[in-house]
Amino acid sequence: MWLLKVIEFCLGRLFYKRRGYDDQCLFNSNAFLKHPKPSITITSPDCGGSGAQFTNHYSMFGVGQIPTLTWSSPSPADIKQYILVIEDPDGPLGHPNVHGIYCLIPPSSTSVSAIDLELLKEEDGKKIIKSGWRVGKNSRDTVYVPPRPPRGHGPHRYFFEIIALGEKLKPGKLTDVPTKEELAGAIDGKVVAWGLWVGVYESVM
């Protein structure tokens, strides 16, 4: 086990500079051309403001719980639906790693917590969660992937992106497990506001 950790650490240091793929995150896609700056304020009752350091509790080494997030919108009357996308832009693979996608979130929602993502059942690859939101595809085909950057690769940022839509996504026009690329096309012309909360975590020896 110790030897595997050392090997992982050495590889992490070797690829340390492979990070910072922010330009490939969803909020930098064409769907956000009319709204290039975030206008939704997001905070975490658990962890604090954006830029908070995650403890092991929120990582794959601990419980792996998603942080509770709350948000407020500057124009709630214009919002018909939300989506939440979670990405790690600092992975060494040349692109952001998707840790979670949740869509068809009603406009009355102003928070997300671990209870919302509780898995009730699976049907033909489709994950049914307590909130009723549709779960998209992430890097591990789970409901949510907790932070677990490679040892030696330094701190990773985790982008929690709340995106407000002025027009609802129609469930029948989405696949059962929508991908980030699919959503980027589906929300084009529908984005009215968005917000970003960042959590930071580093795997240590």
C-alpha positions as CSV (number, residue, x, y, z in Angstrom):
1,M,0.0,0.0,0.0
2,W,2.8,2.4,0.9
3,L,4.6,1.7,-2.3
4,L,1.5,2.4,-4.4
5,K,1.1,5.7,-2.6
6,V,4.7,6.6,-3.4
7,I,4.2,5.7,-7.1
8,E,1.0,7.7,-7.2
9,F,2.8,10.7,-5.6
10,C,5.7,10.6,-8.1
11,L,3.3,10.5,-11.0
12,G,1.3,13.4,-9.5
13,R,4.4,15.5,-9.3
14,L,5.5,14.5,-12.8
15,F,2.2,15.8,-14.3
16,Y,1.8,18.6,-11.8
17,K,1.6,21.3,-14.5
18,R,-1.2,19.6,-16.3
19,R,-4.1,21.5,-14.8
20,G,-6.2,24.6,-15.2
21,Y,-8.6,23.6,-18.0
22,D,-11.1,26.3,-17.0
23,D,-11.7,27.3,-20.6
24,Q,-13.3,23.9,-21.2
25,C,-15.8,24.2,-18.3
26,L,-19.5,24.4,-19.2
27,F,-19.8,28.1,-18.2
28,N,-17.2,28.9,-20.9
29,S,-19.3,27.3,-23.7
30,N,-21.3,29.2,-26.3
31,A,-24.4,29.0,-24.2
32,F,-23.0,31.7,-21.9
33,L,-21.9,34.3,-24.5
34,K,-24.7,36.7,-23.4
35,H,-23.9,36.1,-19.7
36,P,-20.1,35.8,-19.4
37,K,-20.0,36.8,-15.7
38,P,-21.7,35.0,-12.8
39,S,-24.6,36.9,-11.2
40,I,-26.0,34.2,-8.8
41,T,-24.5,34.3,-5.3
42,I,-23.7,30.8,-3.9
43,T,-22.5,30.0,-0.4
44,S,-22.2,26.8,1.7
45,P,-23.5,26.7,5.3
46,D,-21.1,23.7,5.8
47,C,-17.9,25.1,4.3
48,G,-18.3,28.9,3.8
49,G,-17.8,31.1,0.8
50,S,-16.3,30.2,-2.5
51,G,-12.7,29.1,-2.3
52,A,-13.3,27.1,0.9
53,Q,-10.9,24.2,1.7
54,F,-12.7,20.8,1.9
55,T,-11.9,18.6,4.8
56,N,-11.6,14.8,4.3
57,H,-15.3,14.5,5.3
58,Y,-16.2,15.8,1.8
59,S,-13.6,13.7,-0.1
60,M,-13.4,10.1,-1.2
61,F,-11.2,9.4,1.8
62,G,-14.1,10.3,4.1
63,V,-17.9,10.2,3.8
64,G,-17.7,11.8,0.4
65,Q,-20.7,14.1,1.1
66,I,-21.6,16.9,-1.3
67,P,-21.4,20.2,0.5
68,T,-24.7,21.9,1.2
69,L,-25.1,24.9,-1.1
70,T,-27.6,27.8,-1.1
71,W,-28.1,30.4,-3.7
72,S,-30.0,33.6,-4.5
73,S,-30.8,34.9,-7.9
74,P,-31.0,38.5,-9.1
75,S,-34.1,37.9,-11.2
76,P,-36.1,34.9,-9.9
77,A,-39.2,35.8,-12.0
78,D,-37.3,35.1,-15.2
79,I,-36.1,31.6,-14.1
80,K,-38.0,28.5,-15.2
81,Q,-35.5,25.9,-14.3
82,Y,-32.0,25.3,-12.9
83,I,-29.2,22.8,-13.7
84,L,-26.2,22.0,-11.5
85,V,-22.9,20.9,-12.9
86,I,-19.8,20.0,-10.9
87,E,-16.4,20.0,-12.5
88,D,-12.7,19.6,-11.6
89,P,-10.7,21.7,-14.1
90,D,-7.3,20.7,-12.6
91,G,-7.3,17.0,-13.5
92,P,-4.2,15.9,-15.4
93,L,-6.1,14.3,-18.3
94,G,-6.3,17.4,-20.5
95,H,-10.0,18.3,-19.8
96,P,-12.2,19.0,-16.7
97,N,-13.5,15.9,-14.9
98,V,-17.2,15.9,-14.5
99,H,-18.2,15.0,-10.9
100,G,-21.9,15.6,-11.1
101,I,-24.7,16.7,-13.4
102,Y,-28.3,17.4,-12.2
103,C,-31.0,18.9,-14.4
104,L,-34.7,19.6,-14.4
105,I,-34.3,21.4,-11.0
106,P,-37.5,23.5,-10.3
107,P,-37.2,27.3,-10.1
108,S,-38.4,27.3,-6.5
109,S,-35.2,25.5,-5.4
110,T,-32.5,27.6,-3.7
111,S,-30.3,24.9,-2.2
112,V,-28.8,21.4,-2.7
113,S,-27.7,19.0,0.0
114,A,-26.8,15.3,0.3
115,I,-30.4,14.4,1.0
116,D,-31.4,15.7,-2.5
117,L,-28.9,13.3,-4.1
118,E,-29.9,10.2,-2.1
119,L,-30.2,7.3,-4.5
120,L,-33.6,5.6,-4.3
121,K,-33.2,3.1,-7.2
122,E,-31.7,2.5,-10.6
123,E,-33.7,1.7,-13.7
124,D,-31.8,0.6,-16.9
125,G,-28.9,2.8,-16.0
126,K,-31.0,5.8,-15.0
127,K,-30.5,6.9,-11.4
128,I,-33.6,8.0,-9.5
129,I,-32.7,10.4,-6.6
130,K,-34.8,11.8,-3.8
131,S,-35.1,15.3,-5.2
132,G,-36.5,13.9,-8.5
133,W,-33.8,15.8,-10.5
134,R,-32.4,14.0,-13.5
135,V,-28.9,12.7,-13.0
136,G,-26.4,13.2,-15.8
137,K,-23.2,11.3,-16.7
138,N,-20.1,11.8,-14.6
139,S,-16.6,10.3,-14.7
140,R,-17.6,7.2,-12.6
141,D,-21.3,6.7,-13.6
142,T,-22.4,7.4,-10.1
143,V,-24.8,10.1,-8.6
144,Y,-21.8,12.1,-7.4
145,V,-18.1,11.8,-7.4
146,P,-16.4,13.2,-4.3
147,P,-13.0,14.9,-4.6
148,R,-10.0,12.6,-4.9
149,P,-7.2,14.2,-6.8
150,P,-4.0,12.2,-7.4
151,R,-1.5,12.4,-4.5
152,G,1.3,14.7,-5.4
153,H,-0.7,16.7,-7.9
154,G,-1.4,19.5,-5.5
155,P,-4.7,21.2,-4.7
156,H,-7.6,20.8,-7.1
157,R,-10.5,23.2,-7.5
158,Y,-14.0,21.9,-7.7
159,F,-16.4,24.1,-9.6
160,F,-20.1,23.9,-8.5
161,E,-22.0,25.7,-11.3
162,I,-25.6,26.7,-10.7
163,I,-27.2,27.7,-14.1
164,A,-30.6,29.4,-14.3
165,L,-32.6,28.9,-17.5
166,G,-35.3,31.2,-18.8
167,E,-36.9,28.2,-20.7
168,K,-37.5,24.7,-19.3
169,L,-35.6,21.8,-20.7
170,K,-38.1,19.2,-21.9
171,P,-37.6,15.8,-20.2
172,G,-38.5,13.9,-23.4
173,K,-35.9,15.7,-25.4
174,L,-33.1,14.8,-23.0
175,T,-31.4,11.4,-22.8
176,D,-32.0,9.4,-19.6
177,V,-28.4,10.2,-18.6
178,P,-27.5,13.5,-20.3
179,T,-23.8,14.3,-20.8
180,K,-22.2,17.7,-20.4
181,E,-21.9,18.0,-24.2
182,E,-25.6,17.3,-24.6
183,L,-26.5,19.9,-22.0
184,A,-24.2,22.5,-23.6
185,G,-26.4,22.3,-26.7
186,A,-29.7,22.0,-24.9
187,I,-29.2,25.2,-22.8
188,D,-27.9,27.3,-25.7
189,G,-30.2,30.4,-25.8
190,K,-31.8,29.6,-22.5
191,V,-29.2,30.8,-19.9
192,V,-30.4,33.9,-18.0
193,A,-28.0,33.8,-15.1
194,W,-25.4,31.5,-13.4
195,G,-23.2,31.3,-10.3
196,L,-20.0,29.6,-9.3
197,W,-18.9,28.2,-5.9
198,V,-15.4,26.7,-5.7
199,G,-14.2,24.1,-3.2
200,V,-10.5,23.2,-2.9
201,Y,-9.0,19.8,-1.9
202,E,-5.6,18.2,-2.0
203,S,-4.8,14.5,-1.4
204,V,-1.9,14.0,1.0
205,M,0.3,11.1,1.8
